[in-house]
Amino acid sequence: MLEAGVGLIYIRDFLGHASVKTTEVYAKTNPEVKRRTIEAHCAELGLPQKTFTAAEEKSIIEKLRALGKSSA
C-alpha cells in the first residue's frame, strides 16, 4: 500500500493501529520509493534537488515525518 502511494495514516487506519508509530514499525519501503518521496517534497522543505548522503536523507525523512504529523 505504501509503495502504491497510500498515506501512512490511511494504512494505520486500515490496519487498526492506535498510533502511526506502530504502523511505521511494519512499514518497509524500497529505496526508490524513498527517493521519489524526497524529490517530490524538496521544494516544500526548502531543499535543493540533488543526490543526498545517508545522513542528509535521514534528516529529510525526519522532516517529512514531522510534516505528516502536523497535517494529521
Predicted model as a PDB file, atoms N, CA, C, CB and O in Angstrom, pLDDT in the B-factor column:
MODEL        1                                                                  
ATOM      1  N   MET A   1       0.820  -1.191   0.000  1.00 84.00           N  
ATOM      2  CA  MET A   1       0.000   0.000   0.000  1.00 84.00           C  
ATOM      3  C   MET A   1       0.866   1.258   0.000  1.00 84.00           C  
ATOM      4  CB  MET A   1      -0.934  -0.004   1.202  1.00 84.00           C  
ATOM      5  O   MET A   1       0.580   2.223  -0.709  1.00 84.00           O  
ATOM      6  N   LEU A   2       1.907   1.233   0.790  1.00 81.00           N  
ATOM      7  CA  LEU A   2       2.797   2.388   0.883  1.00 81.00           C  
ATOM      8  C   LEU A   2       3.444   2.670  -0.462  1.00 81.00           C  
ATOM      9  CB  LEU A   2       3.874   2.160   1.951  1.00 81.00           C  
ATOM     10  O   LEU A   2       3.505   3.821  -0.893  1.00 81.00           O  
ATOM     11  N   GLU A   3       3.921   1.640  -1.122  1.00 75.00           N  
ATOM     12  CA  GLU A   3       4.559   1.805  -2.426  1.00 75.00           C  
ATOM     13  C   GLU A   3       3.570   2.236  -3.494  1.00 75.00           C  
ATOM     14  CB  GLU A   3       5.233   0.517  -2.843  1.00 75.00           C  
ATOM     15  O   GLU A   3       3.968   2.806  -4.510  1.00 75.00           O  
ATOM     16  N   ALA A   4       2.293   1.974  -3.283  1.00 81.00           N  
ATOM     17  CA  ALA A   4       1.265   2.400  -4.226  1.00 81.00           C  
ATOM     18  C   ALA A   4       0.868   3.850  -4.001  1.00 81.00           C  
ATOM     19  CB  ALA A   4       0.044   1.504  -4.113  1.00 81.00           C  
ATOM     20  O   ALA A   4       0.052   4.394  -4.745  1.00 81.00           O  
ATOM     21  N   GLY A   5       1.444   4.484  -2.970  1.00 81.00           N  
ATOM     22  CA  GLY A   5       1.181   5.894  -2.718  1.00 81.00           C  
ATOM     23  C   GLY A   5       0.137   6.165  -1.651  1.00 81.00           C  
ATOM     24  O   GLY A   5      -0.247   7.316  -1.441  1.00 81.00           O  
ATOM     25  N   VAL A   6      -0.329   5.121  -0.971  1.00 88.00           N  
ATOM     26  CA  VAL A   6      -1.305   5.311   0.100  1.00 88.00           C  
ATOM     27  C   VAL A   6      -0.588   5.903   1.308  1.00 88.00           C  
ATOM     28  CB  VAL A   6      -2.011   3.964   0.472  1.00 88.00           C  
ATOM     29  O   VAL A   6       0.463   5.408   1.715  1.00 88.00           O  
ATOM     30  N   GLY A   7      -1.149   6.950   1.872  1.00 87.00           N  
ATOM     31  CA  GLY A   7      -0.543   7.616   3.021  1.00 87.00           C  
ATOM     32  C   GLY A   7      -0.481   6.712   4.237  1.00 87.00           C  
ATOM     33  O   GLY A   7      -1.350   5.866   4.444  1.00 87.00           O  
ATOM     34  N   LEU A   8       0.555   6.901   5.036  1.00 89.00           N  
ATOM     35  CA  LEU A   8       0.769   6.069   6.220  1.00 89.00           C  
ATOM     36  C   LEU A   8      -0.400   6.165   7.196  1.00 89.00           C  
ATOM     37  CB  LEU A   8       2.061   6.473   6.918  1.00 89.00           C  
ATOM     38  O   LEU A   8      -0.727   5.182   7.862  1.00 89.00           O  
ATOM     39  N   ILE A   9      -1.022   7.312   7.290  1.00 91.00           N  
ATOM     40  CA  ILE A   9      -2.156   7.486   8.209  1.00 91.00           C  
ATOM     41  C   ILE A   9      -3.328   6.604   7.772  1.00 91.00           C  
ATOM     42  CB  ILE A   9      -2.594   8.977   8.264  1.00 91.00           C  
ATOM     43  O   ILE A   9      -4.011   6.012   8.609  1.00 91.00           O  
ATOM     44  N   TYR A  10      -3.556   6.519   6.456  1.00 92.00           N  
ATOM     45  CA  TYR A  10      -4.636   5.667   5.962  1.00 92.00           C  
ATOM     46  C   TYR A  10      -4.309   4.198   6.174  1.00 92.00           C  
ATOM     47  CB  TYR A  10      -4.896   5.939   4.480  1.00 92.00           C  
ATOM     48  O   TYR A  10      -5.191   3.394   6.477  1.00 92.00           O  
ATOM     49  N   ILE A  11      -3.041   3.855   6.015  1.00 91.00           N  
ATOM     50  CA  ILE A  11      -2.615   2.475   6.267  1.00 91.00           C  
ATOM     51  C   ILE A  11      -2.823   2.151   7.740  1.00 91.00           C  
ATOM     52  CB  ILE A  11      -1.124   2.262   5.862  1.00 91.00           C  
ATOM     53  O   ILE A  11      -3.283   1.063   8.088  1.00 91.00           O  
ATOM     54  N   ARG A  12      -2.479   3.106   8.604  1.00 92.00           N  
ATOM     55  CA  ARG A  12      -2.693   2.924  10.049  1.00 92.00           C  
ATOM     56  C   ARG A  12      -4.154   2.606  10.334  1.00 92.00           C  
ATOM     57  CB  ARG A  12      -2.262   4.187  10.831  1.00 92.00           C  
ATOM     58  O   ARG A  12      -4.469   1.664  11.062  1.00 92.00           O  
ATOM     59  N   ASP A  13      -5.041   3.406   9.749  1.00 94.00           N  
ATOM     60  CA  ASP A  13      -6.472   3.197   9.969  1.00 94.00           C  
ATOM     61  C   ASP A  13      -6.932   1.848   9.424  1.00 94.00           C  
ATOM     62  CB  ASP A  13      -7.275   4.321   9.319  1.00 94.00           C  
ATOM     63  O   ASP A  13      -7.706   1.145  10.073  1.00 94.00           O  
ATOM     64  N   PHE A  14      -6.459   1.491   8.243  1.00 92.00           N  
ATOM     65  CA  PHE A  14      -6.820   0.221   7.619  1.00 92.00           C  
ATOM     66  C   PHE A  14      -6.400  -0.956   8.499  1.00 92.00           C  
ATOM     67  CB  PHE A  14      -6.173   0.104   6.230  1.00 92.00           C  
ATOM     68  O   PHE A  14      -7.140  -1.929   8.643  1.00 92.00           O  
ATOM     69  N   LEU A  15      -5.201  -0.857   9.085  1.00 91.00           N  
ATOM     70  CA  LEU A  15      -4.683  -1.940   9.923  1.00 91.00           C  
ATOM     71  C   LEU A  15      -5.229  -1.899  11.341  1.00 91.00           C  
ATOM     72  CB  LEU A  15      -3.178  -1.884   9.964  1.00 91.00           C  
ATOM     73  O   LEU A  15      -5.077  -2.861  12.094  1.00 91.00           O  
ATOM     74  N   GLY A  16      -5.871  -0.779  11.717  1.00 93.00           N  
ATOM     75  CA  GLY A  16      -6.444  -0.672  13.054  1.00 93.00           C  
ATOM     76  C   GLY A  16      -5.442  -0.333  14.140  1.00 93.00           C  
ATOM     77  O   GLY A  16      -5.685  -0.592  15.319  1.00 93.00           O  
ATOM     78  N   HIS A  17      -4.310   0.248  13.746  1.00 92.00           N  
ATOM     79  CA  HIS A  17      -3.321   0.642  14.746  1.00 92.00           C  
ATOM     80  C   HIS A  17      -3.774   1.915  15.457  1.00 92.00           C  
ATOM     81  CB  HIS A  17      -1.936   0.850  14.092  1.00 92.00           C  
ATOM     82  O   HIS A  17      -4.369   2.797  14.838  1.00 92.00           O  
ATOM     83  N   ALA A  18      -3.493   2.008  16.743  1.00 93.00           N  
ATOM     84  CA  ALA A  18      -3.839   3.206  17.510  1.00 93.00           C  
ATOM     85  C   ALA A  18      -2.888   4.352  17.195  1.00 93.00           C  
ATOM     86  CB  ALA A  18      -3.817   2.906  19.010  1.00 93.00           C  
ATOM     87  O   ALA A  18      -3.270   5.520  17.264  1.00 93.00           O  
ATOM     88  N   SER A  19      -1.661   4.020  16.853  1.00 92.00           N  
ATOM     89  CA  SER A  19      -0.646   5.034  16.596  1.00 92.00           C  
ATOM     90  C   SER A  19       0.044   4.767  15.269  1.00 92.00           C  
ATOM     91  CB  SER A  19       0.382   5.073  17.734  1.00 92.00           C  
ATOM     92  O   SER A  19       0.289   3.619  14.897  1.00 92.00           O  
ATOM     93  N   VAL A  20       0.355   5.854  14.559  1.00 89.00           N  
ATOM     94  CA  VAL A  20       1.090   5.712  13.304  1.00 89.00           C  
ATOM     95  C   VAL A  20       2.497   5.172  13.576  1.00 89.00           C  
ATOM     96  CB  VAL A  20       1.165   7.068  12.559  1.00 89.00           C  
ATOM     97  O   VAL A  20       3.117   4.586  12.687  1.00 89.00           O  
ATOM     98  N   LYS A  21       2.997   5.361  14.779  1.00 89.00           N  
ATOM     99  CA  LYS A  21       4.315   4.822  15.154  1.00 89.00           C  
ATOM    100  C   LYS A  21       4.325   3.304  15.030  1.00 89.00           C  
ATOM    101  CB  LYS A  21       4.688   5.240  16.595  1.00 89.00           C  
ATOM    102  O   LYS A  21       5.314   2.716  14.593  1.00 89.00           O  
ATOM    103  N   THR A  22       3.225   2.676  15.415  1.00 88.00           N  
ATOM    104  CA  THR A  22       3.126   1.219  15.291  1.00 88.00           C  
ATOM    105  C   THR A  22       3.193   0.826  13.826  1.00 88.00           C  
ATOM    106  CB  THR A  22       1.817   0.693  15.934  1.00 88.00           C  
ATOM    107  O   THR A  22       3.876  -0.130  13.460  1.00 88.00           O  
ATOM    108  N   THR A  23       2.482   1.567  12.991  1.00 87.00           N  
ATOM    109  CA  THR A  23       2.470   1.275  11.558  1.00 87.00           C  
ATOM    110  C   THR A  23       3.859   1.442  10.967  1.00 87.00           C  
ATOM    111  CB  THR A  23       1.472   2.183  10.828  1.00 87.00           C  
ATOM    112  O   THR A  23       4.272   0.656  10.114  1.00 87.00           O  
ATOM    113  N   GLU A  24       4.590   2.471  11.419  1.00 85.00           N  
ATOM    114  CA  GLU A  24       5.938   2.719  10.915  1.00 85.00           C  
ATOM    115  C   GLU A  24       6.864   1.538  11.179  1.00 85.00           C  
ATOM    116  CB  GLU A  24       6.512   3.979  11.548  1.00 85.00           C  
ATOM    117  O   GLU A  24       7.760   1.259  10.382  1.00 85.00           O  
ATOM    118  N   VAL A  25       6.651   0.846  12.290  1.00 83.00           N  
ATOM    119  CA  VAL A  25       7.480  -0.307  12.619  1.00 83.00           C  
ATOM    120  C   VAL A  25       7.359  -1.364  11.521  1.00 83.00           C  
ATOM    121  CB  VAL A  25       7.075  -0.897  13.991  1.00 83.00           C  
ATOM    122  O   VAL A  25       8.337  -2.025  11.171  1.00 83.00           O  
ATOM    123  N   TYR A  26       6.163  -1.512  10.990  1.00 81.00           N  
ATOM    124  CA  TYR A  26       5.903  -2.550   9.994  1.00 81.00           C  
ATOM    125  C   TYR A  26       6.055  -2.060   8.563  1.00 81.00           C  
ATOM    126  CB  TYR A  26       4.524  -3.100  10.184  1.00 81.00           C  
ATOM    127  O   TYR A  26       6.148  -2.865   7.636  1.00 81.00           O  
ATOM    128  N   ALA A  27       6.081  -0.760   8.378  1.00 79.00           N  
ATOM    129  CA  ALA A  27       6.138  -0.202   7.025  1.00 79.00           C  
ATOM    130  C   ALA A  27       7.573  -0.218   6.520  1.00 79.00           C  
ATOM    131  CB  ALA A  27       5.572   1.237   6.996  1.00 79.00           C  
ATOM    132  O   ALA A  27       8.435   0.510   7.013  1.00 79.00           O  
ATOM    133  N   LYS A  28       7.800  -1.038   5.557  1.00 75.00           N  
ATOM    134  CA  LYS A  28       9.112  -1.102   4.910  1.00 75.00           C  
ATOM    135  C   LYS A  28       8.932  -0.607   3.493  1.00 75.00           C  
ATOM    136  CB  LYS A  28       9.715  -2.558   4.937  1.00 75.00           C  
ATOM    137  O   LYS A  28       7.927  -0.908   2.848  1.00 75.00           O  
ATOM    138  N   THR A  29       9.885   0.141   3.012  1.00 70.00           N  
ATOM    139  CA  THR A  29       9.791   0.648   1.648  1.00 70.00           C  
ATOM    140  C   THR A  29      11.135   0.494   0.965  1.00 70.00           C  
ATOM    141  CB  THR A  29       9.336   2.125   1.631  1.00 70.00           C  
ATOM    142  O   THR A  29      12.173   0.414   1.621  1.00 70.00           O  
ATOM    143  N   ASN A  30      11.109   0.453  -0.319  1.00 74.00           N  
ATOM    144  CA  ASN A  30      12.367   0.307  -1.035  1.00 74.00           C  
ATOM    145  C   ASN A  30      13.004   1.677  -1.252  1.00 74.00           C  
ATOM    146  CB  ASN A  30      12.146  -0.409  -2.383  1.00 74.00           C  
ATOM    147  O   ASN A  30      12.316   2.694  -1.162  1.00 74.00           O  
ATOM    148  N   PRO A  31      14.293   1.722  -1.532  1.00 80.00           N  
ATOM    149  CA  PRO A  31      14.999   2.996  -1.685  1.00 80.00           C  
ATOM    150  C   PRO A  31      14.426   3.878  -2.792  1.00 80.00           C  
ATOM    151  CB  PRO A  31      16.452   2.737  -1.961  1.00 80.00           C  
ATOM    152  O   PRO A  31      14.488   5.104  -2.701  1.00 80.00           O  
ATOM    153  N   GLU A  32      13.876   3.273  -3.823  1.00 79.00           N  
ATOM    154  CA  GLU A  32      13.306   4.054  -4.921  1.00 79.00           C  
ATOM    155  C   GLU A  32      12.096   4.859  -4.455  1.00 79.00           C  
ATOM    156  CB  GLU A  32      12.909   3.135  -6.080  1.00 79.00           C  
ATOM    157  O   GLU A  32      11.921   6.008  -4.859  1.00 79.00           O  
ATOM    158  N   VAL A  33      11.272   4.267  -3.617  1.00 75.00           N  
ATOM    159  CA  VAL A  33      10.105   4.979  -3.091  1.00 75.00           C  
ATOM    160  C   VAL A  33      10.571   6.133  -2.207  1.00 75.00           C  
ATOM    161  CB  VAL A  33       9.176   4.015  -2.292  1.00 75.00           C  
ATOM    162  O   VAL A  33      10.021   7.231  -2.274  1.00 75.00           O  
ATOM    163  N   LYS A  34      11.575   5.887  -1.387  1.00 77.00           N  
ATOM    164  CA  LYS A  34      12.120   6.961  -0.546  1.00 77.00           C  
ATOM    165  C   LYS A  34      12.654   8.094  -1.409  1.00 77.00           C  
ATOM    166  CB  LYS A  34      13.236   6.422   0.373  1.00 77.00           C  
ATOM    167  O   LYS A  34      12.399   9.266  -1.132  1.00 77.00           O  
ATOM    168  N   ARG A  35      13.394   7.744  -2.452  1.00 78.00           N  
ATOM    169  CA  ARG A  35      13.977   8.763  -3.322  1.00 78.00           C  
ATOM    170  C   ARG A  35      12.893   9.613  -3.970  1.00 78.00           C  
ATOM    171  CB  ARG A  35      14.847   8.112  -4.398  1.00 78.00           C  
ATOM    172  O   ARG A  35      12.994  10.840  -3.992  1.00 78.00           O  
ATOM    173  N   ARG A  36      11.855   8.965  -4.498  1.00 79.00           N  
ATOM    174  CA  ARG A  36      10.769   9.706  -5.150  1.00 79.00           C  
ATOM    175  C   ARG A  36      10.053  10.619  -4.168  1.00 79.00           C  
ATOM    176  CB  ARG A  36       9.769   8.739  -5.782  1.00 79.00           C  
ATOM    177  O   ARG A  36       9.694  11.745  -4.515  1.00 79.00           O  
ATOM    178  N   THR A  37       9.842  10.142  -2.942  1.00 78.00           N  
ATOM    179  CA  THR A  37       9.176  10.961  -1.928  1.00 78.00           C  
ATOM    180  C   THR A  37      10.016  12.173  -1.579  1.00 78.00           C  
ATOM    181  CB  THR A  37       8.894  10.139  -0.669  1.00 78.00           C  
ATOM    182  O   THR A  37       9.498  13.286  -1.490  1.00 78.00           O  
ATOM    183  N   ILE A  38      11.294  11.968  -1.384  1.00 77.00           N  
ATOM    184  CA  ILE A  38      12.190  13.073  -1.061  1.00 77.00           C  
ATOM    185  C   ILE A  38      12.215  14.078  -2.198  1.00 77.00           C  
ATOM    186  CB  ILE A  38      13.606  12.559  -0.771  1.00 77.00           C  
ATOM    187  O   ILE A  38      12.109  15.282  -1.965  1.00 77.00           O  
ATOM    188  N   GLU A  39      12.353  13.598  -3.422  1.00 80.00           N  
ATOM    189  CA  GLU A  39      12.385  14.505  -4.569  1.00 80.00           C  
ATOM    190  C   GLU A  39      11.082  15.283  -4.701  1.00 80.00           C  
ATOM    191  CB  GLU A  39      12.657  13.726  -5.851  1.00 80.00           C  
ATOM    192  O   GLU A  39      11.092  16.465  -5.045  1.00 80.00           O  
ATOM    193  N   ALA A  40       9.972  14.627  -4.431  1.00 81.00           N  
ATOM    194  CA  ALA A  40       8.672  15.281  -4.560  1.00 81.00           C  
ATOM    195  C   ALA A  40       8.472  16.394  -3.538  1.00 81.00           C  
ATOM    196  CB  ALA A  40       7.569  14.262  -4.420  1.00 81.00           C  
ATOM    197  O   ALA A  40       7.685  17.310  -3.775  1.00 81.00           O  
ATOM    198  N   HIS A  41       9.164  16.332  -2.415  1.00 79.00           N  
ATOM    199  CA  HIS A  41       8.950  17.300  -1.343  1.00 79.00           C  
ATOM    200  C   HIS A  41      10.134  18.226  -1.103  1.00 79.00           C  
ATOM    201  CB  HIS A  41       8.633  16.580  -0.079  1.00 79.00           C  
ATOM    202  O   HIS A  41      10.131  18.986  -0.134  1.00 79.00           O  
ATOM    203  N   CYS A  42      11.142  18.181  -1.961  1.00 78.00           N  
ATOM    204  CA  CYS A  42      12.325  19.021  -1.781  1.00 78.00           C  
ATOM    205  C   CYS A  42      11.965  20.501  -1.715  1.00 78.00           C  
ATOM    206  CB  CYS A  42      13.317  18.782  -2.911  1.00 78.00           C  
ATOM    207  O   CYS A  42      12.415  21.209  -0.814  1.00 78.00           O  
ATOM    208  N   ALA A  43      11.167  20.967  -2.650  1.00 76.00           N  
ATOM    209  CA  ALA A  43      10.814  22.383  -2.683  1.00 76.00           C  
ATOM    210  C   ALA A  43      10.038  22.776  -1.427  1.00 76.00           C  
ATOM    211  CB  ALA A  43       9.989  22.702  -3.939  1.00 76.00           C  
ATOM    212  O   ALA A  43      10.281  23.835  -0.848  1.00 76.00           O  
ATOM    213  N   GLU A  44       9.117  21.931  -1.013  1.00 78.00           N  
ATOM    214  CA  GLU A  44       8.313  22.195   0.175  1.00 78.00           C  
ATOM    215  C   GLU A  44       9.185  22.307   1.427  1.00 78.00           C  
ATOM    216  CB  GLU A  44       7.271  21.095   0.360  1.00 78.00           C  
ATOM    217  O   GLU A  44       8.888  23.080   2.339  1.00 78.00           O  
ATOM    218  N   LEU A  45      10.258  21.526   1.454  1.00 75.00           N  
ATOM    219  CA  LEU A  45      11.160  21.530   2.612  1.00 75.00           C  
ATOM    220  C   LEU A  45      12.273  22.567   2.478  1.00 75.00           C  
ATOM    221  CB  LEU A  45      11.770  20.150   2.799  1.00 75.00           C  
ATOM    222  O   LEU A  45      13.094  22.725   3.381  1.00 75.00           O  
ATOM    223  N   GLY A  46      12.293  23.266   1.355  1.00 76.00           N  
ATOM    224  CA  GLY A  46      13.342  24.264   1.141  1.00 76.00           C  
ATOM    225  C   GLY A  46      14.692  23.639   0.860  1.00 76.00           C  
ATOM    226  O   GLY A  46      15.726  24.207   1.211  1.00 76.00           O  
ATOM    227  N   LEU A  47      14.694  22.471   0.228  1.00 72.00           N  
ATOM    228  CA  LEU A  47      15.934  21.757  -0.053  1.00 72.00           C  
ATOM    229  C   LEU A  47      16.216  21.760  -1.549  1.00 72.00           C  
ATOM    230  CB  LEU A  47      15.862  20.315   0.477  1.00 72.00           C  
ATOM    231  O   LEU A  47      15.288  21.716  -2.357  1.00 72.00           O  
ATOM    232  N   PRO A  48      17.480  21.811  -1.919  1.00 72.00           N  
ATOM    233  CA  PRO A  48      17.806  21.728  -3.339  1.00 72.00           C  
ATOM    234  C   PRO A  48      17.590  20.306  -3.845  1.00 72.00           C  
ATOM    235  CB  PRO A  48      19.260  22.175  -3.591  1.00 72.00           C  
ATOM    236  O   PRO A  48      17.688  19.347  -3.079  1.00 72.00           O  
ATOM    237  N   GLN A  49      17.298  20.173  -5.129  1.00 66.00           N  
ATOM    238  CA  GLN A  49      17.164  18.839  -5.704  1.00 66.00           C  
ATOM    239  C   GLN A  49      18.558  18.352  -6.076  1.00 66.00           C  
ATOM    240  CB  GLN A  49      16.207  18.841  -6.950  1.00 66.00           C  
ATOM    241  O   GLN A  49      19.187  18.889  -6.989  1.00 66.00           O  
ATOM    242  N   LYS A  50      19.032  17.348  -5.377  1.00 69.00           N  
ATOM    243  CA  LYS A  50      20.356  16.797  -5.592  1.00 69.00           C  
ATOM    244  C   LYS A  50      20.407  15.400  -5.008  1.00 69.00           C  
ATOM    245  CB  LYS A  50      21.444  17.696  -4.968  1.00 69.00           C  
ATOM    246  O   LYS A  50      19.426  14.927  -4.434  1.00 69.00           O  
ATOM    247  N   THR A  51      21.530  14.746  -5.148  1.00 74.00           N  
ATOM    248  CA  THR A  51      21.745  13.459  -4.511  1.00 74.00           C  
ATOM    249  C   THR A  51      22.156  13.711  -3.069  1.00 74.00           C  
ATOM    250  CB  THR A  51      22.819  12.619  -5.268  1.00 74.00           C  
ATOM    251  O   THR A  51      23.008  14.559  -2.805  1.00 74.00           O  
ATOM    252  N   PHE A  52      21.563  12.985  -2.141  1.00 76.00           N  
ATOM    253  CA  PHE A  52      21.816  13.212  -0.721  1.00 76.00           C  
ATOM    254  C   PHE A  52      22.680  12.107  -0.113  1.00 76.00           C  
ATOM    255  CB  PHE A  52      20.498  13.312   0.034  1.00 76.00           C  
ATOM    256  O   PHE A  52      22.633  10.954  -0.541  1.00 76.00           O  
ATOM    257  N   THR A  53      23.460  12.482   0.883  1.00 84.00           N  
ATOM    258  CA  THR A  53      24.211  11.490   1.653  1.00 84.00           C  
ATOM    259  C   THR A  53      23.217  10.743   2.541  1.00 84.00           C  
ATOM    260  CB  THR A  53      25.354  12.165   2.512  1.00 84.00           C  
ATOM    261  O   THR A  53      22.074  11.175   2.686  1.00 84.00           O  
ATOM    262  N   ALA A  54      23.635   9.648   3.124  1.00 85.00           N  
ATOM    263  CA  ALA A  54      22.760   8.875   4.012  1.00 85.00           C  
ATOM    264  C   ALA A  54      22.304   9.734   5.188  1.00 85.00           C  
ATOM    265  CB  ALA A  54      23.483   7.606   4.523  1.00 85.00           C  
ATOM    266  O   ALA A  54      21.145   9.653   5.596  1.00 85.00           O  
ATOM    267  N   ALA A  55      23.193  10.552   5.737  1.00 89.00           N  
ATOM    268  CA  ALA A  55      22.835  11.408   6.871  1.00 89.00           C  
ATOM    269  C   ALA A  55      21.818  12.471   6.444  1.00 89.00           C  
ATOM    270  CB  ALA A  55      24.097  12.082   7.459  1.00 89.00           C  
ATOM    271  O   ALA A  55      20.870  12.761   7.175  1.00 89.00           O  
ATOM    272  N   GLU A  56      22.024  13.048   5.255  1.00 86.00           N  
ATOM    273  CA  GLU A  56      21.075  14.049   4.756  1.00 86.00           C  
ATOM    274  C   GLU A  56      19.711  13.406   4.498  1.00 86.00           C  
ATOM    275  CB  GLU A  56      21.612  14.711   3.462  1.00 86.00           C  
ATOM    276  O   GLU A  56      18.675  13.994   4.807  1.00 86.00           O  
ATOM    277  N   GLU A  57      19.716  12.210   3.937  1.00 85.00           N  
ATOM    278  CA  GLU A  57      18.458  11.518   3.663  1.00 85.00           C  
ATOM    279  C   GLU A  57      17.704  11.247   4.959  1.00 85.00           C  
ATOM    280  CB  GLU A  57      18.718  10.200   2.912  1.00 85.00           C  
ATOM    281  O   GLU A  57      16.487  11.425   5.021  1.00 85.00           O  
ATOM    282  N   LYS A  58      18.416  10.820   5.986  1.00 88.00           N  
ATOM    283  CA  LYS A  58      17.785  10.555   7.279  1.00 88.00           C  
ATOM    284  C   LYS A  58      17.156  11.824   7.832  1.00 88.00           C  
ATOM    285  CB  LYS A  58      18.808   9.989   8.279  1.00 88.00           C  
ATOM    286  O   LYS A  58      16.037  11.785   8.342  1.00 88.00           O  
ATOM    287  N   SER A  59      17.851  12.937   7.740  1.00 89.00           N  
ATOM    288  CA  SER A  59      17.339  14.221   8.212  1.00 89.00           C  
ATOM    289  C   SER A  59      16.080  14.625   7.451  1.00 89.00           C  
ATOM    290  CB  SER A  59      18.408  15.305   8.069  1.00 89.00           C  
ATOM    291  O   SER A  59      15.117  15.115   8.042  1.00 89.00           O  
ATOM    292  N   ILE A  60      16.096  14.418   6.153  1.00 85.00           N  
ATOM    293  CA  ILE A  60      14.949  14.771   5.319  1.00 85.00           C  
ATOM    294  C   ILE A  60      13.751  13.889   5.670  1.00 85.00           C  
ATOM    295  CB  ILE A  60      15.301  14.632   3.821  1.00 85.00           C  
ATOM    296  O   ILE A  60      12.623  14.374   5.754  1.00 85.00           O  
ATOM    297  N   ILE A  61      13.994  12.616   5.871  1.00 85.00           N  
ATOM    298  CA  ILE A  61      12.908  11.700   6.224  1.00 85.00           C  
ATOM    299  C   ILE A  61      12.291  12.125   7.556  1.00 85.00           C  
ATOM    300  CB  ILE A  61      13.422  10.234   6.303  1.00 85.00           C  
ATOM    301  O   ILE A  61      11.071  12.077   7.715  1.00 85.00           O  
ATOM    302  N   GLU A  62      13.112  12.534   8.501  1.00 87.00           N  
ATOM    303  CA  GLU A  62      12.590  13.016   9.785  1.00 87.00           C  
ATOM    304  C   GLU A  62      11.727  14.256   9.587  1.00 87.00           C  
ATOM    305  CB  GLU A  62      13.745  13.326  10.756  1.00 87.00           C  
ATOM    306  O   GLU A  62      10.686  14.393  10.230  1.00 87.00           O  
ATOM    307  N   LYS A  63      12.149  15.166   8.698  1.00 86.00           N  
ATOM    308  CA  LYS A  63      11.355  16.360   8.413  1.00 86.00           C  
ATOM    309  C   LYS A  63      10.036  15.987   7.753  1.00 86.00           C  
ATOM    310  CB  LYS A  63      12.138  17.325   7.519  1.00 86.00           C  
ATOM    311  O   LYS A  63       9.002  16.578   8.064  1.00 86.00           O  
ATOM    312  N   LEU A  64      10.057  15.023   6.852  1.00 84.00           N  
ATOM    313  CA  LEU A  64       8.822  14.571   6.210  1.00 84.00           C  
ATOM    314  C   LEU A  64       7.860  13.966   7.230  1.00 84.00           C  
ATOM    315  CB  LEU A  64       9.135  13.547   5.111  1.00 84.00           C  
ATOM    316  O   LEU A  64       6.654  14.209   7.180  1.00 84.00           O  
ATOM    317  N   ARG A  65       8.396  13.191   8.139  1.00 84.00           N  
ATOM    318  CA  ARG A  65       7.545  12.613   9.185  1.00 84.00           C  
ATOM    319  C   ARG A  65       6.907  13.704  10.045  1.00 84.00           C  
ATOM    320  CB  ARG A  65       8.362  11.656  10.070  1.00 84.00           C  
ATOM    321  O   ARG A  65       5.731  13.622  10.397  1.00 84.00           O  
ATOM    322  N   ALA A  66       7.700  14.729  10.378  1.00 84.00           N  
ATOM    323  CA  ALA A  66       7.169  15.837  11.169  1.00 84.00           C  
ATOM    324  C   ALA A  66       6.061  16.556  10.414  1.00 84.00           C  
ATOM    325  CB  ALA A  66       8.286  16.822  11.532  1.00 84.00           C  
ATOM    326  O   ALA A  66       5.059  16.951  11.010  1.00 84.00           O  
ATOM    327  N   LEU A  67       6.234  16.729   9.104  1.00 80.00           N  
ATOM    328  CA  LEU A  67       5.188  17.344   8.292  1.00 80.00           C  
ATOM    329  C   LEU A  67       3.926  16.499   8.314  1.00 80.00           C  
ATOM    330  CB  LEU A  67       5.668  17.540   6.852  1.00 80.00           C  
ATOM    331  O   LEU A  67       2.818  17.027   8.408  1.00 80.00           O  
ATOM    332  N   GLY A  68       4.096  15.201   8.229  1.00 75.00           N  
ATOM    333  CA  GLY A  68       2.944  14.295   8.257  1.00 75.00           C  
ATOM    334  C   GLY A  68       2.194  14.382   9.568  1.00 75.00           C  
ATOM    335  O   GLY A  68       0.965  14.319   9.592  1.00 75.00           O  
ATOM    336  N   LYS A  69       2.923  14.524  10.651  1.00 73.00           N  
ATOM    337  CA  LYS A  69       2.275  14.632  11.972  1.00 73.00           C  
ATOM    338  C   LYS A  69       1.535  15.952  12.111  1.00 73.00           C  
ATOM    339  CB  LYS A  69       3.315  14.496  13.100  1.00 73.00           C  
ATOM    340  O   LYS A  69       0.463  16.006  12.714  1.00 73.00           O  
ATOM    341  N   SER A  70       2.103  17.018  11.555  1.00 68.00           N  
ATOM    342  CA  SER A  70       1.470  18.327  11.699  1.00 68.00           C  
ATOM    343  C   SER A  70       0.225  18.450  10.843  1.00 68.00           C  
ATOM    344  CB  SER A  70       2.447  19.424  11.339  1.00 68.00           C  
ATOM    345  O   SER A  70      -0.644  19.273  11.130  1.00 68.00           O  
ATOM    346  N   SER A  71       0.125  17.638   9.788  1.00 59.00           N  
ATOM    347  CA  SER A  71      -1.060  17.722   8.931  1.00 59.00           C  
ATOM    348  C   SER A  71      -2.153  16.760   9.360  1.00 59.00           C  
ATOM    349  CB  SER A  71      -0.683  17.448   7.495  1.00 59.00           C  
ATOM    350  O   SER A  71      -3.250  16.768   8.800  1.00 59.00           O  
ATOM    351  N   ALA A  72      -1.853  15.927  10.359  1.00 55.00           N  
ATOM    352  CA  ALA A  72      -2.840  14.934  10.812  1.00 55.00           C  
ATOM    353  C   ALA A  72      -3.869  15.551  11.719  1.00 55.00           C  
ATOM    354  CB  ALA A  72      -2.155  13.786  11.530  1.00 55.00           C  
ATOM    355  O   ALA A  72      -4.772  14.859  12.190  1.00 55.00           O  
TER     356      ALA A  72                                                      
ENDMDL                                                                          
END                                                                             
